[in-house]
Amino acid sequence: MVVLRNVLLTLGVASTAIAGNSNGEKLKTCLKYALTDSGRVAFAGDPLYQVADVKRYNLNIPVTPAAVTFPTSSHQVAAIVKCAADNRYHVQAKSGGHSYANYCLGGTDGAVVVDLKNLQQFSMDNTNWHATIGGGTLLGDVTQRLHDAGGRAMSHGTCPQFGAALDHIVGAEVVLANSSIVHASESENQDVFWAIKGAASGFGIVTEFTVRTEPEPGTAVKYEYTLKIGSTQERASLFKQWQAYISDPQLTRKLASTLTLLEDTLIITGTFFGTEEEYEALDIGGQFPGANGTAIVFQDWLGLVGDWAEEAALELGGGVASNFYSKSTAWTPKNIMSNETIDSLFDYIDTADKGTLIWFLLFDFQGGYTNDIPTDATAYAHRDVLLWLQSYSINLLGSVSQTQIDFLDQVNKLITPDDHPYAAYPGYVDPLMSNGAEAYWGSNLARLQRIKGDIDPDNVFRNPQSPMPALR
């Protein structure tokens, strides 16, 4: 726990200097004036500030923003950014609020947080099926509103058939560090548009998205295969079979798949976006001998999404805050794990002191349409990734221990190729990773730094691992 506590102590010392500066009262006055007509602002020291306003997601990382604001329009967002920048405070936007390191709260104490939950506007253009969505809209509400507006849908995260959610974005309204409100697209403010598609938190606040939509999938089949209390060799063998199956370049893009590894249990789950007859023809059960399988056919999109939501609520407590640590890493088709590496992984998992019974490894198949997009097409650089690992360790009784951290670190060390640059998913923040920016944005980092230098040279939008402005 020494490493983590030292990091938190450093953050606390840095933030005290910011929060204690003479501009604090000027900031309060400015923010109150900016939100006089509607909206709300709360300050450090207010009653129930941490519980009702800050709402940390990762309880293991204490954060006390200088202020949490609740604007009701893009113009109020711009006014808030100006107040913060003029008084030398940094700014971070909060939408869903599920940052693994509380970076949506600034990542360190002393930030001004812009909570977008009131930005709920929605409209659908029926001529091109482009939807305009407020920046504070949660995914469940997006799904329902797209359905109600004509039976439309978009990717949730990544989908082999339809690509990444960010690839659906065709335009955005963005508040920049100089408090201007701009529209960004392929034809306007192209650098801003490129940067926000994968690195938005370091470049501006998106108050409104315009996205292309897809017709809702019709019939879909949700499947699950489980191996409980198998031997180390049995679970390693099943993992090898799954990795080989999803690595097939001819695998249908209608299939999504995730392998979850828990204490003594391995679960393969996913969705096939097609008919029951097409699913049966794949003979998925025959690919994973020894696992017990079930399949549920959904005739409606909302029913399937609702089932996903119920499943997600069991992972990391859904929206319930807890003390946890998480890491991520990736493989491409060129460097997938060898049989020897997989054996070493399962041997280690079955012998290591994990520090908790509540841990799990999620191996997520990306592939498909996402791989079709060039690496430099958007800020999101990991276009060649076949498989992501998100690893978690949770402590329901208190702070995450050093043993828990060491366990996840060793898992990632065992399975990361030495001859391949370390890749981490930008949405799964690891605050203890020293080279975060390089791992999150890879070969796109240099361009991000140049854009940052142009539109946010004073680094108003930042967290401990966001891209820094290029030196002029």
NORKA-V601891 format. One record per residue. N is the residue number from 1. PHI is phi in degrees with one decimal (none if undefined). PSI is psi in radians with two decimals (none if undefined). NEAR is the number of other C-alpha atoms within 12 Angstrom. Layout:
BEGIN
N:PHI:PSI:NEAR
N:PHI:PSI:NEAR
END
This chain:
BEGIN
1:none:-0.19:20
2:-59.7:-0.79:16
3:-59.2:-0.87:18
4:-64.2:-0.72:28
5:-66.0:-0.65:21
6:-64.1:-0.69:15
7:-61.8:-0.80:24
8:-66.4:-0.65:25
9:-63.0:-0.74:19
10:-60.7:-0.77:20
11:-61.0:-0.73:28
12:-65.6:-0.71:24
13:-64.6:-0.76:18
14:-63.2:-0.70:21
15:-72.7:-0.54:28
16:-61.0:-0.68:22
17:-64.2:-0.66:21
18:-69.6:-0.89:27
19:-66.4:-0.45:33
20:-91.2:0.08:19
21:-74.5:2.93:18
22:-71.7:-0.16:14
23:-84.2:-0.04:22
24:-57.2:-0.82:29
25:-69.3:-0.62:19
26:-63.4:-0.70:20
27:-60.9:-0.82:38
28:-58.8:-0.82:29
29:-61.3:-0.77:20
30:-64.0:-0.79:26
31:-66.9:-0.68:40
32:-62.7:-0.66:27
33:-69.3:-0.67:20
34:-66.6:-0.42:30
35:-118.3:0.60:29
36:-73.7:-0.70:19
37:-75.5:-0.71:15
38:-157.2:-3.14:19
39:79.2:-3.14:29
40:-155.1:2.70:30
41:-137.1:2.43:37
42:-124.6:2.55:32
43:-120.6:2.71:32
44:-55.3:2.30:30
45:101.8:-0.28:17
46:-66.8:2.63:18
47:-57.0:2.37:12
48:59.7:0.43:13
49:-57.7:-0.88:22
50:-66.4:-0.68:24
51:-77.8:-0.85:18
52:-90.9:-0.49:15
53:-110.8:-0.83:32
54:-74.7:-0.94:41
55:53.3:1.19:32
56:-60.6:2.47:35
57:-90.1:-0.78:34
58:-98.1:1.80:40
59:-69.1:-0.17:29
60:-76.0:-0.26:31
61:-120.0:1.82:39
62:-72.1:2.34:33
63:-140.4:2.36:40
64:-130.2:1.61:37
65:-62.4:2.70:47
66:-65.7:-0.58:46
67:-159.2:2.59:45
68:-119.4:2.13:46
69:-109.6:2.64:48
70:-129.6:1.32:36
71:-72.2:2.84:38
72:-118.4:0.06:31
73:-156.1:2.84:36
74:-65.0:-0.55:39
75:-66.0:-0.64:27
76:-68.4:-0.66:37
77:-58.7:-0.79:50
78:-61.6:-0.72:35
79:-64.9:-0.66:34
80:-65.0:-0.79:52
81:-59.9:-0.73:43
82:-63.7:-0.77:31
83:-57.3:-0.80:38
84:-67.0:-0.84:44
85:-64.4:-0.72:32
86:-62.7:-0.47:23
87:-107.4:0.26:29
88:64.7:0.69:28
89:-107.5:2.55:40
90:-90.4:2.90:45
91:-131.8:2.46:51
92:-140.1:2.47:50
93:-88.8:2.54:49
94:-124.9:2.15:44
95:-115.5:-1.51:34
96:-69.9:-0.61:29
97:85.4:0.24:33
98:-97.1:0.70:28
99:-73.0:2.25:35
100:-67.7:-0.33:39
101:-119.8:0.33:40
102:59.7:0.50:43
103:-67.8:-0.38:45
104:-68.0:-0.18:45
105:-102.9:0.24:46
106:104.7:-0.30:43
107:79.7:-0.47:46
108:-137.0:2.82:40
109:-63.4:2.74:40
110:95.5:-0.02:40
111:-79.9:2.79:49
112:-99.8:2.08:51
113:-96.0:2.33:52
114:-109.5:1.74:54
115:-82.3:2.07:43
116:-92.3:0.22:36
117:-60.1:-0.38:30
118:-84.2:-0.16:29
119:-87.9:1.52:31
120:-117.5:0.30:27
121:-61.5:2.61:26
122:-153.8:2.41:28
123:-154.1:2.75:22
124:-127.4:2.27:27
125:-92.5:1.87:19
126:-74.3:-0.11:16
127:-81.1:-0.56:10
128:-127.6:0.02:17
129:57.3:0.66:25
130:-94.5:2.30:29
131:-106.6:2.48:37
132:-108.4:2.19:33
133:-131.7:2.27:35
134:-62.7:2.54:33
135:-65.5:-0.24:40
136:-99.3:0.13:33
137:-79.2:2.24:30
138:-81.2:2.78:26
139:-61.3:-0.68:26
140:-60.3:-0.70:25
141:-70.3:-0.65:25
142:-58.6:-0.81:35
143:-58.8:-0.82:33
144:-65.1:-0.75:24
145:-69.9:-0.64:28
146:-64.8:-0.71:35
147:-61.1:-0.82:27
148:-67.6:-0.40:19
149:-92.3:0.27:24
150:133.3:0.36:23
151:66.7:0.77:25
152:-105.7:2.91:31
153:-156.0:2.95:37
154:-149.7:2.91:38
155:-63.2:2.53:32
156:-102.2:1.74:25
157:77.7:-1.89:24
158:-125.7:2.62:35
159:-145.9:2.20:35
160:-56.0:-0.56:36
161:-79.6:-0.72:32
162:-113.9:-0.06:34
163:86.4:-2.86:31
164:-84.6:2.71:31
165:-57.9:-0.69:30
166:-65.2:-0.43:37
167:-76.4:-0.14:36
168:-86.6:-0.21:32
169:-76.3:2.18:32
170:-112.7:-0.17:32
171:-170.1:2.81:33
172:-156.9:2.55:41
173:-96.2:2.20:36
174:-131.4:2.33:41
175:-93.5:2.14:43
176:-94.2:3.05:45
177:-64.5:-0.46:41
178:-85.6:0.19:30
179:71.3:0.19:29
180:-77.6:2.68:23
181:-111.5:2.06:28
182:-123.3:2.75:29
183:-101.8:2.29:29
184:-119.0:2.36:31
185:-160.9:-2.98:26
186:-66.2:-0.34:19
187:-112.5:-0.17:14
188:-132.0:2.32:17
189:46.6:0.96:23
190:-60.0:-0.65:22
191:-64.7:-0.71:32
192:-62.9:-0.79:44
193:-60.5:-0.77:40
194:-61.7:-0.75:35
195:-70.7:-0.70:43
196:-72.1:-0.31:39
197:-85.1:1.21:41
198:134.2:-0.26:38
199:-148.3:0.58:41
200:-59.2:-0.63:41
201:-62.8:-0.36:46
202:-96.8:0.06:47
203:-130.6:-0.26:46
204:168.1:-3.06:49
205:-118.9:2.05:52
206:-83.4:1.97:45
207:-93.0:-0.25:45
208:-160.0:2.32:36
209:-109.5:2.52:38
210:-114.5:2.18:35
211:-128.2:2.53:36
212:-76.5:2.63:32
213:-124.8:2.84:38
214:-112.3:2.72:26
215:-61.4:2.45:21
216:-55.3:2.39:29
217:-59.5:2.55:30
218:-81.4:-1.97:24
219:-68.4:2.44:25
220:-141.1:2.66:33
221:-119.6:2.15:37
222:-99.5:2.20:37
223:-120.4:2.75:34
224:-152.0:2.26:29
225:-126.6:2.28:32
226:-127.7:2.38:30
227:-120.2:1.92:32
228:-105.0:2.37:23
229:52.5:0.67:19
230:-78.9:2.90:25
231:-71.7:2.92:21
232:-56.1:-0.78:27
233:-66.5:-0.70:23
234:-63.6:-0.76:25
235:-71.5:-0.64:37
236:-63.3:-0.69:34
237:-65.1:-0.72:29
238:-65.8:-0.67:38
239:-61.6:-0.76:41
240:-60.4:-0.71:28
241:-66.2:-0.71:28
242:-66.7:-0.77:35
243:-60.9:-0.73:35
244:-64.5:-0.65:24
245:-66.8:-0.83:29
246:-78.0:-0.20:37
247:-85.5:-0.14:28
248:-64.8:2.04:19
249:-62.8:-0.30:18
250:-92.7:0.07:13
251:-60.9:2.36:22
252:-60.2:2.46:26
253:-77.4:-0.05:29
254:-78.6:-0.09:31
255:-108.2:2.19:36
256:-110.0:2.57:40
257:-152.4:2.51:41
258:-138.8:2.39:35
259:-111.3:2.19:39
260:-113.6:2.24:35
261:-113.2:2.12:36
262:-123.7:-3.10:31
263:-59.3:1.98:28
264:63.8:0.24:26
265:-140.6:2.44:30
266:-126.1:2.25:37
267:-127.2:2.24:36
268:-108.4:2.06:43
269:-128.6:2.86:36
270:170.8:-3.08:36
271:-132.4:2.38:38
272:-108.4:2.09:38
273:-90.4:1.35:33
274:-171.6:-2.94:29
275:-80.5:2.88:24
276:-63.4:-0.64:23
277:-65.2:-0.73:15
278:-63.9:-0.69:19
279:-64.3:-0.79:26
280:-61.8:-0.60:20
281:-66.3:-0.41:14
282:-71.9:-0.40:20
283:51.4:0.91:18
284:-61.7:-0.67:33
285:-59.0:-0.57:26
286:-70.6:-0.29:18
287:-80.2:-0.35:23
288:-127.4:1.17:32
289:-62.1:2.47:22
290:95.1:-0.23:23
291:-100.0:2.49:29
292:-87.5:2.23:24
293:-121.3:2.68:25
294:-138.4:2.73:20
295:-142.1:2.36:24
296:-119.8:2.24:25
297:-93.2:2.22:27
298:-111.1:2.25:26
299:-93.3:-0.21:20
300:-131.4:2.52:24
301:-62.9:-0.77:31
302:-64.3:-0.61:28
303:-64.2:-0.71:25
304:-66.0:-0.81:29
305:-62.2:-0.69:31
306:-61.1:-0.65:20
307:-68.6:-0.68:24
308:-58.3:-0.77:24
309:-62.8:-0.70:21
310:-64.4:-0.69:16
311:-65.9:-0.74:18
312:-63.8:-0.53:16
313:-64.3:-0.38:15
314:-85.2:-0.26:15
315:-98.0:2.10:27
316:59.9:0.42:31
317:70.5:0.31:23
318:60.1:-2.12:18
319:-92.1:0.20:22
320:-84.6:2.20:20
321:-66.8:2.55:28
322:-158.5:2.97:34
323:-88.6:2.05:32
324:-151.8:2.89:44
325:-131.9:2.49:47
326:-143.5:2.60:42
327:-137.0:2.88:44
328:-144.3:2.69:39
329:-155.1:3.03:43
330:-144.8:2.81:40
331:-131.7:2.56:36
332:-104.1:2.96:30
333:-58.0:-0.39:25
334:-82.5:-0.31:17
335:-135.0:0.56:24
336:-61.4:2.76:30
337:-62.6:2.39:34
338:-75.6:2.87:24
339:-60.7:-0.63:21
340:-65.9:-0.70:17
341:-65.6:-0.73:24
342:-62.9:-0.74:30
343:-61.6:-0.75:25
344:-63.4:-0.69:24
345:-61.3:-0.87:33
346:-69.9:-0.60:34
347:-61.9:-0.76:20
348:-65.2:-0.80:23
349:-59.0:-0.67:31
350:-81.6:-0.09:25
351:-121.7:-0.27:15
352:-77.7:2.64:22
353:-82.0:2.00:21
354:-93.9:-0.24:30
355:78.7:-0.07:25
356:-166.3:2.74:30
357:-89.7:-0.20:18
358:-103.7:1.57:28
359:-146.3:2.72:36
360:-162.4:2.68:35
361:-116.4:2.19:36
362:-109.3:2.00:31
363:-99.2:1.94:36
364:-110.4:2.14:35
365:-76.1:2.12:46
366:-96.9:-1.42:38
367:50.5:-2.82:39
368:60.2:-2.44:33
369:-58.4:-0.62:29
370:-57.8:-0.61:34
371:-72.6:-0.26:32
372:-74.9:-0.40:23
373:-82.5:2.34:23
374:-60.4:2.62:19
375:-57.0:-0.64:22
376:-95.1:0.22:26
377:-73.2:-0.53:27
378:-142.6:3.00:37
379:-62.9:-0.51:40
380:-67.1:1.98:42
381:-95.6:-0.28:36
382:-89.8:1.03:41
383:-77.2:-0.40:38
384:-91.1:0.05:29
385:-70.4:2.29:37
386:-92.6:-0.66:39
387:-143.8:2.26:41
388:-105.9:2.53:41
389:-113.2:2.20:36
390:-114.2:2.09:38
391:-113.2:2.45:40
392:-134.3:2.53:42
393:-138.1:2.22:40
394:-122.5:2.48:36
395:-125.2:1.98:30
396:-83.5:-0.13:24
397:-107.9:-0.17:16
398:169.6:-2.70:16
399:-68.6:2.63:27
400:-64.4:2.35:35
401:-89.4:2.84:28
402:-63.3:-0.55:25
403:-61.9:-0.73:24
404:-62.8:-0.77:33
405:-63.1:-0.79:36
406:-61.5:-0.66:28
407:-61.5:-0.88:34
408:-66.1:-0.67:40
409:-60.1:-0.75:28
410:-70.4:-0.65:22
411:-57.0:-0.85:37
412:-67.5:-0.61:36
413:-66.7:-0.69:21
414:-62.3:-0.64:24
415:-106.3:0.00:32
416:-92.9:2.13:29
417:-63.0:2.37:21
418:-69.1:-0.46:13
419:-97.6:0.32:10
420:-131.6:2.37:17
421:-58.1:2.41:21
422:-68.9:2.21:33
423:-114.4:2.34:39
424:-129.1:2.54:38
425:-76.0:2.21:38
426:-58.9:-0.47:39
427:-82.1:-0.20:37
428:-112.3:1.60:29
429:-77.5:2.32:38
430:-116.3:1.73:39
431:-68.3:-0.26:38
432:-93.1:-0.02:29
433:-82.8:2.11:29
434:-73.7:-0.50:17
435:-107.9:0.77:22
436:-54.2:-0.90:30
437:-59.0:-0.73:35
438:-65.1:-0.72:28
439:-71.2:-0.63:33
440:-74.8:-0.68:36
441:-119.2:-0.08:37
442:48.6:-2.25:33
443:-68.6:-0.19:25
444:-89.6:-0.08:30
445:-62.6:-0.74:34
446:-60.2:-0.75:23
447:-66.5:-0.70:28
448:-59.1:-0.72:41
449:-65.8:-0.65:33
450:-66.5:-0.75:23
451:-64.7:-0.71:35
452:-58.6:-0.76:37
453:-62.9:-0.51:26
454:-79.6:-0.73:25
455:-106.7:-0.26:31
456:-147.6:1.06:34
457:-63.5:-0.43:25
458:-90.8:0.08:27
459:59.1:0.83:34
460:-66.0:-0.81:42
461:-91.6:1.89:47
462:-156.5:2.78:39
463:-144.2:3.06:37
464:-60.3:-0.29:37
465:-123.7:0.21:33
466:-77.4:2.80:39
467:-61.5:2.42:40
468:-89.5:2.65:32
469:-65.2:2.44:26
470:-66.9:2.52:20
471:-70.2:2.41:15
472:-89.8:none:11
END
